[in-house]
């Protein structure tokens, strides 16, 4: 039986073959700036949209798309480069396919080919983020022997393009949770990549727009609060503390939302496994992260070996012993910064390429000034208080915040949840229906397929999860008997390990 090839890889391969066969020749470059005045305020953004014209050869895909050949027409190019001219250097995002805000995804095979294949083969835009310094910034587009320059003016007199934020949150007192000190101590250093819609990449709270409705979070992005929050939960066994951090974003977005790759609300995260060694904060042993329904494991202890999952890299910490993590733009997958997909360098504590924000725990929810702000402070919110109490009950009826309630059924004869029904998703309708999940509805493809960890089990029962994902030496045992876990029914004797 043939191994399944990832869908996007097939798309890219098909497009690559098609582009090689087509051999379109670029003879002219046209550059558009949004706003058309090419004048913006400090820290605000402008889209640089590039169009190429030349001789088009119809080819196989041109026939499918209904394209006509001609002496001069719009063509695609994946070989163009963008750079700054002179010493005034701004900041540029990774490339994307330009779309107007609010553009609706169209269905049908022809639309799929136009949007999906076009975006995979040629990204035509970058986002310019103005620095705080006013002045004129020259940008050069190059394609082969052709080049085109534009000038973007950064001025305090330019009209602001930012929508005023209507919601504002005052940092509350530290919670009474006895594990808060631990969560604050290990609160990660976050390198958050940003893309063409930076505010959708900003860390936020679910009620960032001032309400608990999940169905308006996509639409309220512009006016919602950009104050930075991270959600946390804590559990304890006889040998370990487990800290769960969730990173909420109002949108999972892309420049190609053809096959359900985008959705309203987004929530991914990580689990820290901390060994209790009689010190106040213990010893951090493992970081496991979730990215697109796959678990990634990181550890510096060479004696901890792969189990069902591999060790995917080292666990790098900053000068304050906080783990350094990288979060993708758009889809918001979470990884330790040592992972190959990370675009952040812990050695020089900056992004290797593209644009991004760094967040640090300060106990204060600060706002990023732009898509490249550094050391923005974030505050912690209790998952138990903020989400669990709203999302779990004795009926399966949906609420304004949660939907798809289900009965938790763990593998391995483990404890069940404290309530009959727990929420399977945050309620969302725009772009994709109910695709974002709280941690108790996450799943990992590999362990679920092997019937080791069922839906929700990796994070609801982290001691059991890490003991299956990895192998610990006999002198470093992992107890799966909880001292504290408010999410599971620890009185459920039938399901406690024998």
N, C-alpha and C positions, 0 to 999 in steps of 0.2 A: 504494500500500500504506500503510495507517494506521501511524503511529508507535506503538510500544508504550508504554503508560502504566504507570509504576511501580505495582506491586501495592498498596503501602501507601497511595499516593495515591488509588487507586480505592476502597479500603476507607474512607478518611476522607471521600471525596466521597459515597459511598453513605450513610454514617452521618449526615453533615451533612444530606443531603436528608431522611433518615428522621426525624431529630430535629426538623427544621423542620415536617414534616408532623404529627408526633405532638403537639407543644405540651403536654407534661406540665407540670402546675402543682404547684410545691413548696409544701406547707403546714406541714411540720415538718422540723426538722433533728435528727439524733441523732449524737452523737460518741462513739466508742469509743477507748480508749487501750490499747495493748499495750506494757508489761504493764498488766493491769487495775487495779493499785494506783496507776498514774500516778505512781510514785515510782521514780527511777533515780539512779544514782551520777554524779558529775561525769564528763564526756567520754563517757558512754554514750548510747544512743539509745532513743527510744520512737516507736512508730508512732501517728500520729493518723489514725484511720479514720472517714470521714464517710459517713453514710447519709441519704438524702433520702426523704421520704414525701409523698404527695399524690395528686392525681387523674391517673390514667393513661388516655390515649386509645390504643386498641389499634393502629390504623394497619397499614401493610403489613408492617413488620418484626416487629411484635408477633405477627402471624399466623404468620410463619415460625418464630418462637421459641416459639410455643405459649403466649404470655402471656395472662392473663385481665385484663379491666378490672374496676374496682371503685371504690367511693367513696373508699377510702384504701388505697394499696398502695405498694410500693417504686418509686421513679422515679429517673431519672438526671438529672444536671445538670452541664453543663460550664462554668457561669458563676459557680461559688462562688469565694470568695476567703478567704485565711487571713492573719492578721496578729497581731502581738503587742500586748498591752495594757500600757501603762505603760513605764517606762524599762528594765526587765529584759528584754533582748532575747537570745534564743537563736538557733539557726540551723536553717533549714528547707531540705530538698531540693526538687527539682522533683517534681511530682505523679506518682503511679503507681497502678495498679490493685492493690489489696491481695490478696495470696495468702499462704497459710501456707507456711512453709518445708517443702520436700519435696513440694509439690503436683505431681502428675503431669499432663502434658499429655494431654488426651483427644482422640481422633480423631473424625471424623464431621462432617457439614455443620452439624448443630445445635450441636455443641460449638464449631465454628469461629465461628458467628454469635454465640454467647453470649460467648465469650472475646475473639475478635478485634474484633467490632464494638463490644462493650461497652467494651473498653479504649480503642479509638480515639476513642469519643465522650465518655467520662467517666472520668477518673482520679479515684479517690475517697480517696486518702491522701497524706500527706506524712511524711517522717522528720524528727523533732526530734532534734537533737544537742545535748546539754547542754554548756554551757560549764564551765570549771573552777570557777566560783563557785557555791557552794550558794545555795539560795533557792527561791522559788516563782515560776513563770513562767506567766503567763496568756496563753492563745491564743484568738483569736476567729475563728469561722467565719461568713462572711456569704454569703447567697444572696438577692439581691433586697432585700426589706424585712425579711427574717428574719435572725436572728443567734443564735449559741450560743457560750458561753464555757466553757473548761475550764482547769484548773490542773494543771500538772505540777510536782512537787516534786523538786528536785535535792538529795540528801542523802548524806553519807558513810555513813549507817547503812543505806541501801538495799541490797538484795541485788544483787550484781554479776550481770549477764546475760552477761558475756563468758566464753567457753570458754577454759580455760588452753591455751596453745600448747605442744605437745609437742616441736616441732623447734626447734633453736637452732643458728645458724651463727656461727662465729668468723671475723672478717675475716682473710683470708689475706694474705701478703706480696704486694707488687706483682708482677705477672707479669714474666717475662723478655722478653716480647714487645717488640721495639724500637719498635713503633708505639704502645705504651701511653701514652707521654707525650702523644702527639697526641690519642688518644682521651680522655684525662683533661682536656686543655685545652679541647676542644670539647664535652665532655659536656653535654647540653642542660639548661636550666632547664625543668622539667616542671610544667605546670599540669594536674593530673589531676582531672577532675570526678568527684564521687561521687553515688550515687543511693540506692535503698532497701536495697541490700545492700553497704554500703561496703567490706567486706573483699574482695569480689570485684573492686573497683576499685583495691585497693592493688597497687603494683608488687611482684612476687615473683620467685622463681627457680623453675624447673621442679620441682626436687626439694624444694620448700618444705615438704613433709610428711615429709621424711626418707627418701624412696625415689625411684627413677627409674621408677615405674609411672605410665603416663599415664591408666590407666582408673580410678584412685581419687582423682584430683585435685579433681573436683567434690565428692565426698562428704567429703573431708578439709579443706574450706575453713576450718571453724571452729577446728580444732586445729592447722592448719598455721602456719608462721612468717609473720609480717607484715613481716619485715625486707626492706628495699628493695634490689633489685638491678636493674641494666640490663645487657643483653648487648651486646657490640660485636664488630665485625670491621673489619679494615683492609686496603686494597689500594693499589697505587701504579703509576702509569704514568710516562712521561718528563715529563709536564706537570702531573700532579695526584696528590693523595692522595684516597682515597675512604674515608669512615668510615660504617659501617652500625651503627645502634643498633636493638636489638629490645626491645620492652616486653611482657613476658609477664604474663598474668593467668590464674588457675586456671579462671575461668568467663567466657564471653561470655553475658550474661544480659539478660533483659527482663521486663516484667510481662505480656507476651504472647508465649508460646513456641509458638504454634499451628502455624506452617508452617515449622518448622526454623530459626527465627531465633536460637535459643540453642544453645550447645554447650559441651562440656567442653574446657578449655584454650583459650587465645587468644593470638595472637602477631602484632602488627603493628609497623610501625616506619618508619624514615626513612634516607635516604642523604645525606650531606654531600659536596659536590664542592669541594675546596680546591686552589686553584692554588699551585703551588710557585714562590715568588718570591725565593728565596735567603734568606728569613728563617726563623727556627726553626719557626714555626707556619703559614707561608703565608698566603693570603688566601681567606676563605670566599666562594665565588661563588654556590652554588646549594644549596638544601635541597629534596629531593623526599621526599614522604611517601606512605605507603600507607594507604588507608582503604577497606575493603570492596571490595578488588580494583580500586581506581582510584588512579592516581598523581596527585598534586597537586604543582605546581612553584612555588617561591618564590625570588626573587632581587631584589637592590637595584641590579644593573647593568642600566641601561636599554638597553645595547647587545646584551644577550643577549635574543633574541627567541623567540617561540613556534615550536615545530616541530610534531611530532605532538600535543604537549600545549601548552596555554596557560600563560602566567605567571599564577598564581592569586593573587599578592599579594606583599607585601614580606617580606623576611627580617629579622625584628626580633631584636636581641640584647640581653642584659642588660649591666650595668656591667662584667662580666668577659668580655665578648665571646662569651658562650655563646648559641646560638640559643634563643629562648623558644618552646616548643611547647605545644599544647593537646591533651589526650586525652579523648575522650568517655567518659562513664560508660556502663556496660552493654556496648556493642558495641566500645568502645575504638579507634575510628578516630583516626588521628593527623593533625594539621594544624599548620602554623605559626600562631602566635597572631594573625597579621594576617588570617587567613581568616574569612569571614563566619560560619562555624559556631562559631568560637571564643567561649567565654564568659569568657575571661580578658583583662583590659586591661593591656597592657604599660606604659601611661602611669602608672597608679597601682599597678601590680603587685598586683592583686587580682582576684577573680572579679566579673564584672558582675552575676551572679545565680546562684542555686542554691548548692550546697555543693561544696567541692573541697579537695584537698591540693596543696601545692606541694613539689616535690622538687628538691634541689640536690645536685650531686656533692660528696661529702666524703671518699670513699674508705672510708667506714664505713657499714655497713648498719643504719640506724636504723629504729625502728618508729613509725608514726603513732600518736598518742594517741587521735585520733578522726577523723571524716570531714572535719574542717576544719583539720587540722594544717598548720603553715607551716614551710617550709625544712627538711623532713625529709631527712636525709642518705642518699645511696645509694652503693653500691659497684659497680664494673664487673666483669663476668665475660667471659672470652674465649669467643666462639662456637666458634672452632676447637677449643679444648680441651674445652669443656663439651658441645657438641652434634655438631659435624662428625665427630669421631672415633667417636662412638657411632652416628651415623645414616647412614653411607655405607660400602658394602662390595661384595663381588663376587657376592652373591646377593640375591634379592628377598624373602627371608623376613622377616616382621615380628619386632619385638622388643618388650620391655615398654614402651619409650619411643616408638619410631617404627613407622610402618606405611605402606602404599601406596608401596613402593619403585618407582622408575621410572628409565628411561634418559634423561638430559638430552640434548635435541636442539635446539641453538641455531639460530636463523635467521642469515642473513648470512655463512655460511661462517666462523663464529667458533669458538674453541677449545672442546673438550668438557670434561666433568668428569674429575677424576682417577680416579674409580672407576666401575665398570660400572653400579652402581645407587646412587641417592641417595634418601633418604627423602622421600616426598611429603606426609607429615602426622605430627603427633604422635598417638600412639594415644589415642583417646578414645571413649567409648561413651555416656555420659549426655547426654541432651537431643539430641545430634547426633553422628553417627559420623565421626571423623577429619576434623573441619572446620578445625582449627588447623594452621598450616603454618610450618615454619622458613623463613628467608628464601630458601633455594635452591629453594623450591617455590611462592613467591609468583608471581602473574601479574597483569597489568594488562589489563583487557578490551579497551581500544582498540588497544593495540599488538599484542596477540595476534590480534585479529580481522584486522588489517592485515598479519599475518605478518611483523612487524618484530622483536618480542621474544616469544619463546616462554616457556612455563612455566619459571620460575626465572631467566630471563636478565637481567631488570632489575637484580637484586642480585648475581648471580654474575658479571656482566660489566658493572659500573656505568659504565665509561668509554664503552663502546659504547652503553649505554642512554641516558645523558644527551646523547650526541652526536646521537641520533635524536629524543629528546623535545624538545630545544631547539636553537636555532641560535646558534652563537657567531661573533663577527666574525673575520675572517681573521688579525688580529694577536693574537688570543687563541685559539690552536688547542687542540684536545683530542686528545691522543695516545691511541690505543686499544691501544698496545703496552705490555704490563705489565712492570714491573720486579719486582713482587711480587704474586702472587695464588695463595695455597696451595690454592684450590678448583678451579682450572682446570688442565688439562694443557697447559702452555706449550710442551711438546715436541711437541705435536700439529701438526706442520708442515702437514699436509693442510688443517687448518682455520684456520691463521693467515692474517691478511689479506695479500693479494698487492699 
